[in-house]
Amino acid sequence: MKKFVIITFLMLCVVVRSQLSADFYSKSCPNLLSVVRREVRNAIKLEMRMAASLLRLHFHDCFVDGCDASLLLDGSDGEKFAAPNLNSARGFEVIDTIKNAVESSCSNVVSCADILAIAARDSVLLSGGPTWKVLLGRRDGLVANQSGANNLPSPFDSLDAIIAKFAVVGLNITDVVALSGAHTIGLARCALFSNRLTNFSGTGAPDSTLDSSLIPSLQAACPANSDGNNTVALDVKSRDLFDNQYFVNLVNGRGILQSDQTLFSSDLALNTTKSIVQLYSSNPAVFFGDFVNAMIKMGDVRPLTGLDGEIRKNCRVVNS
Ligand code: HEM
């Protein structure tokens, strides 16, 4: 009986997962992948950081009610105005440009949620990272969820809170570590980590897990009287290159966000994430393999398929 239940459960998982497919648009929009690749390449040529920003958009989309492009909806009650996204999430204009380019070769066929997934993959690849076949066939949601977006993983969360938030969307501890490796590219604002630089009297380093030799440069980038919007690289060594340097940094106490360093330095990390960080720091191929796996899993969080949702014409508004 137990065996039967397990087999039925596994079959159900296969059915759920197989709703997306790599060749979903092969007849309806055969040029899709080359159009998106071209537009992502153009955007990155203008500003290399855009690769990081596009990758993050897909994460912030998928973690809130699944990968349904709800993040892209305009409006002050939308997800863009939630704390983790406000003055932070970027790349919306690039998604508009990609969507317009896609619409001009195949109209009303490709969802904004799928464009986010392909753009994230291309951003990783064009930054020197691994590639994979993106599963497609998501449809776009009809509503945004601002309170859901306010509950996205925070740089101030403890490791157990982060692990719990990933578990809610079906991602395990290996996925937590592998996906955090996305912080091998991109920037973070001072407001999100400057509490780690000084103690309450404004001197010294209260966060003993931060390599003290890194503090002067971070303090210079984040002066005490500034508004917190200055930025520094999440990977202090190779900010534009998608490699395993982020994990080498963590082993050396050089993670920027507290939520990064906790993967290596917290007590809970000892029997959860620390050994995975160590493995990735010395073996980029294992990191790349696990990252690809985790991206495919994250891209498969509660997609709308079939007759659910719609194919948005303009990614910023639901169709009228
Ligand atoms: C583990 C939980 C995570 C936390 C707490 C977290 C937090 C953050 C924070 C605070 C920033 C800086 C935002 C700002 O400066 O306004 C950031 C940036 C970034 N995050 Fe994460 N993140 C997490 C996981 C992820 C995942 C899973 C991905 C993608 C797979 C990702 C991709 C990125 C990228 C690429 C950037 C740089 C964006 C840019 O430069 O525009 N993060 N993250």
Boltz pocket constraint, residues with backbone or C-beta under 6 A from the ligand:
constraints:
  - pocket:
      binder: B
      contacts: [[A, 49], [A, 51], [A, 52], [A, 53], [A, 54], [A, 55], [A, 56], [A, 59], [A, 84], [A, 86], [A, 87], [A, 88], [A, 89], [A, 90], [A, 153], [A, 154], [A, 155], [A, 156], [A, 162], [A, 176], [A, 179], [A, 180], [A, 182], [A, 183], [A, 185], [A, 186], [A, 187], [A, 188], [A, 189], [A, 192], [A, 234], [A, 257], [A, 259]]
      max_distance: 6.0
